[in-house]
């Protein structure tokens, strides 16, 4: 085992821990698939969601699906995670979440 691997956690473990924090500390979470967005469109979307106080996380889909399978209440969501998906979330701010939904639907 290299010296570096003893000091830094495995990248997959870091993403798993990110999923744990995401679902344990957030009141509302939505999954958005972004596979067909250009870099410019993704940057604009991120900026717009930030103006609505939505935080974003980009876990690998395979790790996110595995995490969802381990939580009985979240397991039914596992089949919808296909391809590049990010999570937009907020801590107890339904108005921010509503603003994010309006941005995603094009009604902002």
Helices and strands as residue ranges (DSSP letters): H 3-7, H 11-25, E 28-33, H 39-51, E 55-57, H 61-69, G 75-80, E 85-90, H 94-105
